[in-house]
C-alpha cells in the first residue's frame, strides 16, 4: 500500500538558517512525488514535483528537493529560510488517480 | 483566474442536519477530489471523480455522498452531520497523468 511519512511534526529554525524537511514514501512503482505548502487558513500550493529524470528538482520560493530511490526519500531543502516560509509543509505521492499525503511538518521561523 | 472555488467558506451545523458543499473549477479538469484535513492526520481522501457522471470512494467515505453532474462541479453532501465530521474540507482538481492538483481555499465545517 502507498504511504508517506513525514517524521518531523514540527521544526523551528532561525531566519537565514538552512532547512531540510524529511519525507519517506512507500510505493511499489516509480513514484510521482510532490511538496505542497499551506499557509494558515489557506489552501495548498504546489512547491515542486518529481516525475522522472534529474533527481534534484527546483521549485518555487527557492526550494529544492532530491529524490533518492535507494532511501525512498524526497527531502525538501532551502539554503536560507525567510520569515515568510513559516507554514505547514506536506509531502505527497501520486499513485494512479490519487494522491497520498503525509501528515505534514509545521515550520516555525525565529527572527 | 478563479481556479477552484469552494462554497461556503465557513459553516456551523447542528448534529443531524444536512448540507452540501460546492466545488467549482474553471480549468476544464477531468478529475476532482474531496479531502478532509484534521490536525495530525494530514489530508485524507473522501471521494473523487474521474469524469462527469462518475464518482468513487476514497479513504474515508462513510457519512458522505458526492455527485458530479457537470464536469466543472463536484458536490459533497452530508446527510446527517456528526461532530466527527468537524474538519476543514478541501476540493482539488487535476487532469489525467498531470497530478498538477489545484486546491480550493477550503471550507471550515463545525458540527455541534
Backbone of each chain as ProteinMPNN parsed JSONL, in Angstrom:
{"seq_chain_A": "XXXXXXXXXXXXXXXXXXXXXXXXXXXXXXXXXXXXXXXXXXXXXXXXXXXXXXXXXXXXXXXXXXXXXXXXXXXXXXXXXXXXXXXXXXXXXXXXXXXXXXXXXXXXXXX", "coords_chain_A": {"N_chain_A": [[0.849, -1.191, 0.0], [0.356, 2.285, -0.616], [2.121, 4.896, 1.03], [3.026, 7.787, 2.92], [5.5, 9.232, 4.865], [6.215, 11.703, 7.141], [8.571, 12.445, 9.269], [9.038, 14.472, 11.093], [7.117, 16.39, 13.1], [7.083, 19.029, 13.868], [9.2, 21.757, 13.232], [11.68, 24.092, 14.136], [13.44, 26.865, 13.047], [16.042, 29.32, 12.688], [15.796, 32.505, 11.153], [17.384, 32.797, 8.046], [18.908, 30.562, 8.383], [19.67, 27.226, 7.187], [17.4, 24.751, 5.813], [15.916, 21.559, 6.1], [13.438, 19.354, 5.3], [12.047, 16.272, 6.0], [10.979, 13.421, 4.09], [9.596, 10.321, 3.571], [8.624, 7.628, 1.511], [6.365, 4.996, 0.538], [5.975, 2.923, -2.057], [5.164, 0.87, -4.774], [5.915, 1.183, -7.441], [7.618, 3.395, -9.757], [7.603, 6.469, -8.264], [5.473, 9.381, -8.366], [6.257, 12.404, -7.028], [5.704, 14.982, -4.628], [5.818, 18.237, -3.144], [3.943, 20.297, -1.058], [2.863, 23.486, 0.178], [1.242, 25.013, 2.901], [-0.186, 27.864, 4.006], [-1.403, 29.489, 7.0], [-4.901, 29.121, 7.251], [-5.219, 28.893, 4.555], [-5.41, 27.316, 1.256], [-3.652, 24.544, -0.305], [-0.502, 24.947, -1.82], [1.415, 24.159, -4.637], [4.791, 23.367, -4.387], [6.917, 22.004, -5.628], [7.639, 19.276, -7.918], [8.347, 15.85, -8.711], [8.781, 13.787, -11.421], [10.309, 12.263, -13.216], [13.687, 11.71, -14.445], [16.208, 14.129, -13.791], [17.256, 13.931, -10.507], [17.321, 15.931, -8.67], [15.255, 18.486, -8.012], [14.015, 21.694, -8.761], [12.061, 24.189, -7.21], [9.423, 26.564, -6.523], [9.905, 29.69, -4.76], [12.528, 29.344, -3.931], [12.974, 26.762, -3.04], [14.142, 23.352, -3.093], [14.26, 19.849, -3.921], [15.355, 16.513, -3.393], [15.284, 13.429, -4.93], [15.766, 10.252, -3.758], [16.087, 7.154, -4.601], [17.094, 4.828, -3.437], [16.84, 5.265, -0.773], [14.205, 5.722, -0.52], [13.276, 8.351, -0.333], [12.397, 11.836, -0.315], [13.41, 14.575, 0.239], [12.939, 17.926, 1.273], [14.527, 21.028, 0.729], [16.021, 24.168, 1.684], [18.286, 26.784, 1.255], [18.474, 29.158, 2.758], [16.359, 30.312, 5.07], [13.396, 32.259, 5.113], [11.371, 34.573, 7.004], [8.803, 34.48, 6.009], [8.467, 31.907, 5.205], [7.372, 30.375, 7.138], [5.048, 27.94, 7.793], [2.861, 25.163, 6.985], [4.04, 22.119, 5.738], [3.598, 19.727, 3.248], [4.273, 16.515, 2.102], [3.713, 14.443, -0.736], [2.614, 11.561, -2.556], [1.919, 10.514, -5.806], [-0.312, 8.184, -7.071], [-1.723, 6.211, -9.387], [-4.97, 7.376, -9.77], [-4.904, 8.957, -7.583], [-3.731, 10.931, -4.792], [-1.496, 10.553, -2.055], [-1.047, 11.809, 1.044], [1.43, 12.989, 3.361], [1.487, 13.533, 6.94], [2.262, 16.053, 7.461], [4.563, 18.761, 8.189], [5.127, 21.223, 10.464], [6.47, 24.398, 10.22], [8.296, 26.683, 12.04], [9.677, 29.899, 12.092], [12.234, 31.63, 13.533], [12.95, 34.985, 14.29]], "CA_chain_A": [[0.0, 0.0, 0.0], [1.117, 3.523, -0.673], [2.104, 5.707, 2.232], [4.015, 8.846, 3.007], [5.858, 9.522, 6.255], [6.99, 12.894, 7.463], [8.91, 12.094, 10.651], [9.105, 15.654, 11.939], [5.839, 17.068, 13.207], [7.307, 20.461, 13.989], [10.599, 22.179, 13.164], [11.934, 25.519, 14.358], [14.737, 27.308, 12.543], [16.268, 30.763, 12.71], [15.799, 33.132, 9.834], [18.699, 32.771, 7.43], [19.489, 29.221, 8.504], [19.232, 26.27, 6.167], [16.245, 23.948, 6.203], [15.653, 20.297, 5.418], [12.254, 18.644, 5.77], [12.183, 14.889, 5.57], [9.826, 12.715, 3.558], [9.835, 8.967, 3.09], [7.425, 7.115, 0.879], [6.284, 3.579, 0.237], [5.201, 2.769, -3.287], [5.757, -0.234, -5.5], [6.422, 1.569, -8.758], [8.294, 4.696, -9.741], [6.605, 7.398, -7.728], [5.406, 10.803, -8.648], [6.43, 12.969, -5.693], [5.333, 16.393, -4.575], [5.792, 19.002, -1.904], [2.994, 21.396, -1.016], [2.942, 24.353, 1.338], [-0.051, 25.563, 3.303], [-0.147, 28.949, 4.976], [-2.582, 29.423, 7.871], [-6.18, 29.498, 6.681], [-5.179, 28.858, 3.09], [-5.31, 26.022, 0.611], [-2.305, 24.041, -0.529], [0.173, 25.451, -3.007], [2.469, 23.262, -5.087], [6.154, 23.903, -4.357], [7.698, 21.328, -6.658], [7.22, 17.904, -8.185], [9.289, 14.98, -9.39], [8.164, 12.719, -12.202], [11.386, 11.424, -13.727], [14.839, 12.491, -14.878], [17.117, 14.664, -12.783], [16.708, 13.643, -9.182], [17.284, 17.181, -7.909], [14.272, 19.334, -8.668], [13.888, 23.038, -8.245], [10.68, 24.647, -7.12], [9.216, 27.994, -6.308], [10.316, 30.274, -3.479], [13.89, 28.951, -3.582], [13.025, 25.401, -2.518], [14.549, 22.255, -3.934], [14.099, 18.548, -3.292], [16.163, 15.475, -4.019], [14.725, 12.085, -4.924], [16.747, 9.191, -3.537], [15.344, 5.9, -4.714], [17.643, 3.816, -2.531], [16.373, 5.579, 0.579], [12.759, 6.024, -0.606], [13.121, 9.664, 0.294], [12.223, 13.009, -1.171], [13.564, 15.634, 1.239], [12.822, 19.312, 0.814], [15.607, 21.851, 1.282], [16.16, 25.569, 1.321], [19.573, 27.207, 1.818], [18.344, 30.26, 3.698], [14.927, 30.432, 5.34], [12.845, 33.601, 5.349], [10.262, 34.517, 7.966], [7.565, 34.171, 5.302], [8.393, 30.464, 4.94], [6.643, 29.726, 8.222], [3.839, 27.352, 7.22], [2.819, 23.703, 7.086], [4.545, 21.537, 4.503], [3.105, 18.376, 3.032], [4.825, 15.679, 1.055], [2.659, 13.6, -1.283], [2.979, 10.659, -3.639], [0.847, 10.282, -6.75], [-0.426, 6.763, -7.431], [-2.982, 6.052, -10.105], [-5.763, 8.604, -9.812], [-4.985, 9.553, -6.259], [-2.586, 11.388, -4.024], [-1.411, 10.168, -0.66], [-0.325, 12.887, 1.719], [1.962, 12.822, 4.687], [0.738, 14.238, 7.971], [2.677, 17.446, 7.483], [5.563, 19.31, 9.101], [4.9, 22.629, 10.734], [7.73, 25.135, 10.299], [8.348, 27.984, 12.723], [10.898, 30.636, 11.794], [12.58, 32.593, 14.592], [13.65, 36.151, 13.726]], "C_chain_A": [[0.885, 1.242, 0.0], [1.024, 4.264, 0.649], [3.216, 6.732, 2.166], [4.251, 9.152, 4.477], [6.673, 10.793, 6.331], [7.333, 12.787, 8.949], [8.88, 13.269, 11.612], [7.76, 16.371, 11.947], [6.022, 18.575, 13.184], [8.808, 20.735, 13.962], [10.674, 23.672, 13.378], [13.335, 25.847, 13.862], [14.835, 28.821, 12.659], [16.266, 31.302, 11.286], [17.221, 33.196, 9.298], [19.381, 31.416, 7.514], [18.974, 28.337, 7.376], [18.132, 25.37, 6.731], [16.245, 22.625, 5.429], [14.456, 19.638, 6.079], [12.265, 17.25, 5.163], [10.864, 14.289, 5.086], [10.275, 11.337, 3.089], [8.526, 8.409, 2.543], [7.522, 5.597, 0.73], [5.375, 3.43, -0.963], [5.913, 1.761, -4.15], [6.403, 0.134, -6.815], [7.209, 2.874, -8.635], [7.295, 5.757, -9.304], [6.615, 8.756, -8.401], [5.367, 11.48, -7.279], [6.245, 14.472, -5.718], [5.597, 16.952, -3.185], [4.812, 20.161, -2.085], [3.236, 22.214, 0.249], [1.562, 24.924, 1.617], [0.169, 26.65, 4.347], [-1.428, 28.925, 5.799], [-3.851, 29.92, 7.185], [-6.25, 29.446, 5.171], [-5.227, 27.427, 2.566], [-3.861, 25.631, 0.42], [-1.75, 24.566, -1.842], [1.318, 24.516, -3.372], [3.814, 23.968, -5.073], [6.993, 23.314, -5.482], [7.196, 19.904, -6.819], [8.328, 17.156, -8.915], [8.514, 13.898, -10.115], [9.222, 11.732, -12.674], [12.558, 12.327, -14.044], [15.708, 12.917, -13.72], [16.506, 14.523, -11.398], [16.693, 14.863, -8.267], [16.351, 18.131, -8.652], [14.188, 20.683, -7.967], [12.423, 23.444, -8.223], [10.589, 26.151, -6.943], [9.754, 28.415, -4.949], [11.679, 29.793, -3.021], [14.031, 27.556, -3.001], [13.539, 24.421, -3.572], [14.325, 20.948, -3.18], [14.893, 17.522, -4.082], [15.507, 14.117, -3.838], [15.864, 11.082, -4.769], [16.006, 7.87, -3.5], [15.804, 4.889, -3.674], [17.166, 4.022, -1.101], [14.872, 5.84, 0.626], [12.46, 7.371, 0.04], [12.992, 10.76, -0.746], [12.24, 14.218, -0.235], [13.566, 17.008, 0.595], [13.891, 20.153, 1.491], [15.469, 23.299, 0.84], [17.416, 26.096, 1.977], [19.446, 28.27, 2.902], [16.856, 30.566, 3.881], [14.551, 31.886, 5.617], [11.666, 33.483, 6.295], [8.957, 34.113, 7.288], [7.433, 32.682, 4.954], [7.672, 29.706, 6.051], [5.293, 29.26, 7.713], [3.844, 25.865, 7.533], [3.208, 23.148, 5.724], [4.11, 20.073, 4.414], [3.84, 17.725, 1.865], [3.703, 14.769, 0.552], [3.221, 12.718, -2.383], [1.746, 10.446, -4.507], [0.851, 8.826, -7.185], [-1.768, 6.563, -8.117], [-3.708, 7.381, -10.184], [-5.683, 9.416, -8.528], [-3.63, 10.036, -5.759], [-2.657, 10.788, -2.643], [-0.515, 11.182, 0.019], [0.294, 12.393, 3.009], [1.165, 13.656, 5.667], [1.213, 15.665, 8.168], [3.761, 17.736, 8.495], [5.305, 20.791, 9.238], [6.232, 23.334, 10.95], [7.528, 26.47, 11.003], [9.685, 28.622, 12.425], [11.106, 31.693, 12.869], [13.36, 33.755, 13.997], [15.123, 36.207, 14.152]], "O_chain_A": [[1.994, 1.248, 0.535], [-0.017, 4.261, 1.305], [4.207, 6.565, 1.455], [3.301, 9.312, 5.243], [7.696, 10.934, 5.662], [6.471, 13.014, 9.798], [8.714, 13.082, 12.817], [7.321, 16.895, 10.924], [5.24, 19.306, 12.575], [9.588, 20.025, 14.597], [9.846, 24.429, 12.873], [14.301, 25.174, 14.222], [13.82, 29.514, 12.721], [16.685, 30.626, 10.347], [18.146, 33.599, 10.003], [20.337, 31.157, 6.783], [17.988, 28.652, 6.709], [17.959, 25.247, 7.943], [16.545, 22.597, 4.235], [14.463, 19.392, 7.286], [12.469, 17.081, 3.961], [9.789, 14.603, 5.598], [11.217, 11.21, 2.307], [7.451, 8.698, 3.068], [8.602, 5.008, 0.789], [4.188, 3.752, -0.919], [7.14, 1.788, -4.253], [7.34, -0.53, -7.257], [7.428, 3.381, -7.535], [6.246, 5.914, -9.928], [7.63, 9.209, -8.93], [4.514, 11.149, -6.456], [6.582, 15.144, -6.693], [5.596, 16.227, -2.19], [4.832, 20.886, -3.079], [3.743, 21.709, 1.251], [0.816, 25.272, 0.702], [0.657, 26.378, 5.445], [-2.441, 28.395, 5.343], [-3.87, 31.008, 6.61], [-7.225, 29.901, 4.572], [-5.104, 26.464, 3.322], [-2.954, 26.298, 0.916], [-2.454, 24.618, -2.851], [2.103, 24.125, -2.507], [3.969, 25.034, -5.668], [7.69, 24.035, -6.197], [6.442, 19.39, -5.992], [9.134, 17.746, -9.634], [7.703, 13.186, -9.523], [9.054, 10.519, -12.549], [12.462, 13.549, -13.934], [15.922, 12.155, -12.778], [15.376, 14.949, -11.157], [16.1, 14.815, -7.189], [16.629, 18.529, -9.783], [14.279, 20.78, -6.743], [11.65, 23.082, -9.109], [11.541, 26.894, -7.182], [10.025, 27.573, -4.092], [11.965, 29.829, -1.824], [15.104, 27.2, -2.515], [13.388, 24.636, -4.774], [14.214, 20.939, -1.954], [15.075, 17.655, -5.292], [15.21, 13.708, -2.715], [16.808, 11.073, -5.559], [15.381, 7.516, -2.501], [14.986, 4.173, -3.096], [17.095, 3.076, -0.315], [14.325, 6.143, 1.686], [11.534, 7.514, 0.839], [13.421, 10.621, -1.891], [11.197, 14.809, 0.043], [14.123, 17.212, -0.484], [14.135, 20.008, 2.689], [14.895, 23.613, -0.203], [17.604, 25.873, 3.173], [20.223, 28.282, 3.857], [16.187, 31.023, 2.955], [15.289, 32.63, 6.263], [11.034, 32.431, 6.386], [8.102, 33.481, 7.907], [6.391, 32.254, 4.459], [7.395, 28.515, 5.908], [4.482, 30.066, 7.255], [4.713, 25.369, 8.25], [2.763, 23.643, 4.688], [4.238, 19.301, 5.365], [3.999, 18.312, 0.794], [2.837, 14.368, 1.329], [4.184, 13.084, -3.057], [0.651, 10.222, -3.991], [1.877, 8.296, -7.611], [-2.821, 6.727, -7.501], [-3.141, 8.387, -10.608], [-6.332, 10.456, -8.409], [-2.568, 9.621, -6.222], [-3.742, 10.541, -2.116], [0.631, 11.388, -0.381], [-0.238, 11.501, 3.67], [0.27, 14.403, 5.272], [0.63, 16.409, 8.956], [3.876, 17.062, 9.52], [5.267, 21.524, 8.249], [7.034, 22.905, 11.78], [6.69, 27.279, 10.604], [10.72, 27.96, 12.497], [10.247, 32.549, 13.083], [14.332, 33.538, 13.273], [15.844, 37.125, 13.761]]}, "seq_chain_B": "XXXXXXXXXXXXXXXXXXXXXXXXXXXXXXXXXXXXXXXXXXXXXXXXXXXXXXXXXXXXXXXXXXXXXXXXXXXXXXXXXXXXXXXXXXXXXXXXXXXXXXXXXXXXXXXX", "coords_chain_B": {"N_chain_B": [[-9.449, 34.339, -13.405], [-10.104, 32.12, -11.617], [-9.743, 29.4, -10.815], [-10.092, 26.924, -8.519], [-13.005, 26.979, -6.764], [-14.554, 27.083, -3.654], [-17.577, 26.772, -1.906], [-19.696, 26.908, 0.985], [-17.351, 29.078, 2.771], [-17.18, 28.908, 5.479], [-19.03, 27.123, 7.975], [-21.47, 26.297, 10.358], [-22.987, 23.564, 11.764], [-25.753, 21.807, 13.228], [-25.84, 18.726, 14.995], [-27.061, 16.067, 13.056], [-28.174, 17.636, 11.081], [-28.274, 18.437, 7.564], [-26.16, 19.165, 4.738], [-24.7, 20.672, 1.813], [-21.633, 20.904, 0.205], [-20.094, 22.908, -2.189], [-18.008, 22.611, -4.998], [-16.327, 24.237, -7.519], [-14.685, 24.321, -10.642], [-12.755, 26.013, -13.109], [-11.004, 25.171, -15.038], [-11.283, 23.193, -16.823], [-10.672, 20.649, -15.937], [-10.44, 17.085, -15.712], [-10.456, 15.419, -13.46], [-11.656, 15.404, -10.131], [-11.608, 16.049, -6.605], [-12.382, 15.388, -3.167], [-11.144, 16.23, -0.053], [-10.531, 15.803, 3.453], [-9.144, 17.617, 6.145], [-7.519, 17.11, 9.097], [-6.151, 17.86, 12.298], [-2.859, 16.657, 12.725], [-3.291, 14.533, 11.058], [-3.002, 14.943, 8.407], [-4.059, 15.178, 4.977], [-6.927, 13.515, 4.001], [-8.449, 11.419, 1.646], [-11.766, 11.674, 0.603], [-13.879, 11.272, -1.357], [-13.709, 10.847, -4.932], [-13.64, 11.878, -8.407], [-13.418, 10.852, -11.737], [-14.403, 11.873, -13.997], [-17.189, 13.514, -15.628], [-20.256, 12.52, -14.259], [-19.214, 10.333, -12.947], [-18.161, 8.779, -9.894], [-16.141, 7.88, -7.061], [-15.083, 6.007, -4.171], [-12.938, 7.161, -1.612], [-10.458, 7.158, 0.895], [-11.806, 7.697, 3.316], [-14.847, 7.486, 3.17], [-17.287, 7.2, 4.525], [-20.411, 8.433, 5.621], [-20.593, 10.492, 3.889], [-21.703, 11.773, 0.716], [-21.422, 12.142, -2.846], [-21.653, 14.031, -5.907], [-21.329, 14.409, -9.453], [-22.519, 15.983, -11.638], [-22.082, 17.871, -13.558], [-19.195, 18.667, -15.442], [-17.628, 20.699, -14.389], [-18.343, 20.949, -11.745], [-18.348, 19.651, -8.418], [-19.959, 18.094, -5.938], [-20.227, 17.786, -2.437], [-21.925, 15.994, -0.059], [-23.435, 15.971, 3.172], [-25.493, 13.958, 4.841], [-26.526, 13.534, 7.405], [-25.225, 15.221, 9.727], [-22.408, 14.729, 11.887], [-20.564, 15.235, 14.957], [-17.978, 14.221, 14.532], [-17.429, 14.885, 11.989], [-16.569, 17.408, 11.932], [-14.259, 19.499, 10.553], [-11.746, 20.621, 8.194], [-12.476, 21.066, 4.885], [-11.253, 20.282, 1.73], [-11.312, 20.87, -1.713], [-10.067, 19.634, -4.803], [-8.624, 19.679, -8.089], [-7.6, 18.113, -11.188], [-5.814, 17.039, -14.15], [-5.69, 13.976, -16.091], [-2.765, 12.05, -15.546], [-1.258, 14.243, -15.028], [-1.171, 15.194, -12.427], [-1.08, 17.696, -11.425], [-2.384, 18.979, -9.132], [-4.824, 21.391, -8.316], [-5.806, 23.257, -5.653], [-8.719, 24.226, -3.784], [-9.587, 26.896, -1.498], [-10.634, 25.949, 0.822], [-13.163, 24.739, 3.153], [-14.347, 25.44, 6.248], [-15.84, 23.454, 8.52], [-17.967, 23.102, 11.238], [-19.462, 20.932, 13.455], [-21.908, 20.849, 15.805]], "CA_chain_B": [[-8.459, 33.353, -12.984], [-10.635, 31.664, -10.346], [-9.174, 28.125, -10.41], [-11.028, 26.081, -7.799], [-13.765, 27.792, -5.816], [-15.365, 26.317, -2.72], [-18.569, 27.5, -1.131], [-19.281, 28.147, 1.639], [-16.01, 29.051, 3.393], [-17.391, 28.531, 6.875], [-20.398, 26.697, 8.255], [-21.711, 25.605, 11.622], [-24.168, 22.711, 11.667], [-26.139, 21.035, 14.396], [-25.847, 17.285, 14.765], [-28.247, 15.584, 12.369], [-28.523, 18.476, 9.937], [-27.645, 18.092, 6.294], [-25.685, 20.292, 3.953], [-23.933, 20.362, 0.613], [-20.5, 21.758, -0.124], [-19.943, 23.006, -3.635], [-16.694, 22.874, -5.571], [-16.41, 24.584, -8.937], [-13.385, 24.604, -11.26], [-12.898, 26.589, -14.439], [-9.807, 24.807, -15.778], [-11.643, 22.047, -17.665], [-10.02, 19.443, -15.422], [-11.253, 15.869, -15.705], [-10.515, 14.79, -12.135], [-11.937, 16.266, -8.98], [-11.397, 15.324, -5.352], [-12.708, 15.991, -1.881], [-10.311, 15.803, 1.067], [-10.705, 16.451, 4.739], [-7.888, 17.844, 6.843], [-7.655, 17.122, 10.547], [-4.835, 18.04, 12.939], [-2.045, 15.47, 12.92], [-3.676, 13.429, 10.158], [-2.795, 15.315, 7.014], [-5.256, 15.207, 4.152], [-7.44, 12.185, 3.692], [-9.363, 11.474, 0.515], [-13.124, 11.242, 0.926], [-14.384, 10.75, -2.63], [-13.144, 11.518, -6.077], [-14.337, 11.667, -9.669], [-12.513, 10.882, -12.889], [-15.097, 12.47, -15.121], [-18.598, 13.834, -15.417], [-21.126, 11.372, -14.048], [-18.532, 9.249, -12.229], [-17.637, 9.033, -8.56], [-15.51, 6.719, -6.442], [-14.773, 6.192, -2.767], [-11.557, 7.299, -1.204], [-10.011, 6.519, 2.134], [-12.758, 7.909, 4.41], [-16.086, 7.901, 2.504], [-18.513, 6.977, 5.294], [-21.107, 9.625, 6.079], [-20.564, 11.491, 2.814], [-22.053, 11.383, -0.644], [-20.933, 13.117, -3.822], [-22.231, 13.965, -7.249], [-20.59, 15.163, -10.469], [-23.468, 16.071, -12.736], [-21.433, 18.696, -14.568], [-17.751, 18.493, -15.386], [-16.96, 21.734, -13.616], [-18.809, 20.982, -10.362], [-18.257, 18.415, -7.622], [-20.686, 18.383, -4.711], [-20.046, 16.882, -1.302], [-23.09, 16.083, 0.811], [-23.51, 15.32, 4.47], [-26.923, 13.744, 5.036], [-26.824, 13.669, 8.818], [-23.912, 15.616, 10.231], [-21.971, 14.265, 13.198], [-19.405, 16.012, 15.439], [-16.739, 13.676, 13.964], [-17.235, 15.468, 10.669], [-15.938, 18.714, 12.098], [-12.994, 19.4, 9.823], [-11.593, 21.535, 7.073], [-12.67, 20.288, 3.669], [-10.603, 20.846, 0.549], [-11.567, 20.329, -3.031], [-8.936, 19.777, -5.718], [-8.882, 19.168, -9.44], [-6.391, 17.871, -11.974], [-6.027, 16.285, -15.378], [-5.038, 12.657, -16.054], [-1.33, 11.977, -15.775], [-0.591, 15.516, -14.748], [-1.007, 15.32, -10.985], [-0.952, 19.089, -11.034], [-3.556, 19.339, -8.327], [-5.111, 22.743, -7.893], [-6.671, 23.181, -4.477], [-9.518, 25.347, -3.339], [-9.102, 27.502, -0.253], [-11.14, 25.193, 1.947], [-14.401, 25.034, 3.888], [-14.222, 25.045, 7.656], [-17.139, 22.995, 8.986], [-18.079, 22.717, 12.64], [-20.725, 20.278, 13.779], [-22.076, 20.955, 17.269]], "C_chain_B": [[-8.87, 32.738, -11.656], [-9.981, 30.367, -9.903], [-10.231, 27.231, -9.811], [-11.69, 26.925, -6.713], [-14.636, 26.902, -4.962], [-16.353, 27.233, -2.016], [-19.35, 26.531, -0.254], [-17.86, 28.033, 2.175], [-16.091, 28.624, 4.846], [-18.842, 28.088, 7.052], [-20.422, 26.014, 9.606], [-23.029, 24.843, 11.472], [-24.495, 22.111, 13.019], [-26.124, 19.553, 14.01], [-27.168, 16.858, 14.124], [-28.674, 16.414, 11.174], [-27.781, 18.007, 8.7], [-27.134, 19.351, 5.609], [-24.904, 19.784, 2.749], [-22.839, 21.391, 0.433], [-20.305, 21.724, -1.642], [-18.501, 23.319, -4.003], [-16.868, 23.133, -7.062], [-15.018, 24.9, -9.46], [-13.598, 25.067, -12.693], [-11.703, 26.272, -15.331], [-10.038, 23.615, -16.702], [-10.935, 20.756, -17.235], [-10.976, 18.267, -15.413], [-11.489, 15.351, -14.282], [-10.827, 15.827, -11.063], [-11.953, 15.415, -7.714], [-11.974, 16.117, -4.195], [-11.824, 15.364, -0.802], [-10.83, 16.45, 2.346], [-9.345, 16.525, 5.424], [-8.154, 17.964, 8.327], [-6.267, 17.201, 11.17], [-4.114, 16.709, 13.144], [-2.342, 14.322, 11.976], [-3.484, 13.786, 8.692], [-4.106, 15.424, 6.268], [-5.665, 13.779, 3.813], [-8.531, 12.303, 2.637], [-10.725, 10.9, 0.892], [-13.739, 10.526, -0.285], [-13.656, 11.465, -3.764], [-13.934, 11.155, -7.333], [-13.348, 11.785, -10.817], [-13.2, 11.402, -14.142], [-16.551, 12.723, -14.787], [-19.415, 12.555, -15.289], [-20.495, 10.209, -13.316], [-18.113, 9.7, -10.848], [-17.03, 7.744, -8.018], [-15.159, 7.046, -5.008], [-13.28, 6.322, -2.562], [-11.291, 6.569, 0.084], [-11.051, 6.58, 3.242], [-14.116, 8.347, 3.876], [-17.341, 7.885, 3.366], [-19.087, 8.289, 5.81], [-21.181, 10.729, 5.044], [-21.103, 10.905, 1.518], [-21.615, 12.503, -1.584], [-21.702, 12.965, -5.122], [-21.428, 14.851, -8.185], [-21.475, 15.192, -11.716], [-22.933, 16.918, -13.883], [-19.927, 18.593, -14.385], [-17.101, 19.494, -14.438], [-17.328, 21.734, -12.137], [-18.702, 19.62, -9.694], [-18.848, 18.727, -6.263], [-20.412, 17.329, -3.661], [-21.216, 17.084, -0.349], [-22.895, 15.356, 2.121], [-24.988, 15.17, 4.773], [-27.345, 13.959, 6.471], [-25.513, 13.942, 9.543], [-23.659, 15.103, 11.648], [-20.775, 15.095, 13.648], [-18.081, 15.517, 14.864], [-16.456, 14.212, 12.562], [-16.784, 16.934, 10.743], [-14.536, 18.65, 11.512], [-12.881, 20.57, 8.857], [-11.622, 20.689, 5.797], [-12.037, 21.017, 2.488], [-11.041, 20.101, -0.694], [-10.323, 20.55, -3.885], [-9.338, 19.241, -7.087], [-7.568, 18.981, -10.167], [-6.791, 17.216, -13.285], [-5.269, 14.97, -15.32], [-3.55, 12.749, -16.348], [-0.566, 13.215, -15.422], [-0.225, 15.625, -13.281], [-0.791, 16.761, -10.555], [-2.175, 19.56, -10.303], [-3.625, 20.851, -8.131], [-6.126, 22.649, -6.767], [-7.527, 24.422, -4.331], [-8.997, 25.839, -1.997], [-9.722, 26.89, 0.987], [-12.465, 25.67, 2.492], [-14.212, 24.529, 5.296], [-15.61, 24.731, 8.175], [-17.055, 22.583, 10.442], [-19.449, 22.112, 12.87], [-20.858, 20.235, 15.306], [-23.236, 20.076, 17.76]], "O_chain_B": [[-8.123, 32.801, -10.68], [-9.68, 30.224, -8.718], [-11.164, 26.818, -10.499], [-11.019, 27.505, -5.859], [-15.374, 26.063, -5.478], [-16.003, 28.332, -1.585], [-19.647, 25.423, -0.7], [-17.234, 26.982, 2.04], [-15.148, 28.036, 5.376], [-19.752, 28.589, 6.391], [-19.519, 25.254, 9.954], [-24.052, 25.416, 11.098], [-23.612, 21.928, 13.856], [-26.363, 19.187, 12.859], [-28.247, 17.233, 14.583], [-29.454, 15.949, 10.342], [-26.792, 17.278, 8.783], [-27.612, 20.456, 5.867], [-24.506, 18.62, 2.686], [-23.082, 22.596, 0.499], [-20.346, 20.67, -2.276], [-17.861, 24.178, -3.398], [-17.485, 22.34, -7.773], [-14.259, 25.639, -8.833], [-14.488, 24.589, -13.396], [-11.415, 27.012, -16.272], [-9.095, 23.09, -17.293], [-10.639, 19.89, -18.059], [-12.167, 18.421, -15.143], [-12.585, 14.902, -13.948], [-10.335, 16.955, -11.088], [-12.268, 14.225, -7.747], [-12.047, 17.346, -4.232], [-11.763, 14.143, -0.655], [-11.477, 17.498, 2.32], [-8.515, 15.625, 5.302], [-8.925, 18.819, 8.762], [-5.309, 16.66, 10.618], [-4.688, 15.755, 13.669], [-1.728, 13.259, 12.07], [-3.79, 12.972, 7.82], [-5.143, 15.729, 6.857], [-4.849, 12.958, 3.395], [-9.412, 13.16, 2.718], [-10.826, 9.794, 1.424], [-14.066, 9.341, -0.231], [-13.071, 12.532, -3.58], [-14.774, 10.255, -7.325], [-12.538, 12.712, -10.859], [-12.624, 11.368, -15.229], [-17.078, 12.215, -13.797], [-19.289, 11.633, -16.095], [-21.155, 9.198, -13.08], [-17.753, 10.86, -10.646], [-17.372, 6.65, -8.467], [-14.96, 8.209, -4.657], [-12.475, 5.685, -3.241], [-11.834, 5.492, 0.33], [-11.18, 5.638, 4.024], [-14.51, 9.49, 4.107], [-18.352, 8.482, 2.996], [-18.377, 9.135, 6.354], [-21.765, 11.784, 5.293], [-20.978, 9.708, 1.256], [-21.458, 13.654, -1.175], [-22.311, 11.931, -5.399], [-20.913, 15.896, -7.788], [-21.206, 14.515, -12.708], [-23.29, 16.705, -15.042], [-19.45, 18.444, -13.26], [-16.128, 19.167, -13.759], [-16.699, 22.44, -11.349], [-18.932, 18.582, -10.313], [-18.3, 19.537, -5.515], [-20.368, 16.134, -3.953], [-21.471, 18.196, 0.112], [-22.286, 14.288, 2.185], [-25.678, 16.175, 4.947], [-28.415, 14.511, 6.727], [-24.789, 13.021, 9.921], [-24.561, 15.05, 12.484], [-20.039, 15.611, 12.807], [-17.148, 16.306, 14.717], [-15.369, 14.013, 12.021], [-16.64, 17.6, 9.718], [-13.72, 17.831, 11.935], [-13.792, 21.387, 8.724], [-10.876, 19.72, 5.663], [-12.258, 22.21, 2.281], [-11.125, 18.873, -0.717], [-9.61, 21.537, -3.708], [-10.273, 18.45, -7.213], [-6.556, 19.593, -9.825], [-7.956, 16.882, -13.5], [-4.298, 14.855, -14.572], [-3.128, 13.436, -17.278], [0.662, 13.233, -15.509], [0.862, 16.078, -12.923], [-0.359, 17.014, -9.43], [-2.912, 20.424, -10.777], [-2.627, 21.502, -7.823], [-7.18, 22.032, -6.918], [-7.123, 25.524, -4.701], [-8.071, 25.258, -1.432], [-9.371, 27.275, 2.101], [-12.85, 26.827, 2.328], [-13.952, 23.347, 5.52], [-16.462, 25.615, 8.266], [-16.18, 21.81, 10.832], [-20.47, 22.706, 12.524], [-20.021, 19.656, 15.999], [-23.521, 20.041, 18.957]]}, "name": "protein", "num_of_chains": 2, "seq": "XXXXXXXXXXXXXXXXXXXXXXXXXXXXXXXXXXXXXXXXXXXXXXXXXXXXXXXXXXXXXXXXXXXXXXXXXXXXXXXXXXXXXXXXXXXXXXXXXXXXXXXXXXXXXXXXXXXXXXXXXXXXXXXXXXXXXXXXXXXXXXXXXXXXXXXXXXXXXXXXXXXXXXXXXXXXXXXXXXXXXXXXXXXXXXXXXXXXXXXXXXXXXXXXXXXXXXXXXXXXXXX"}
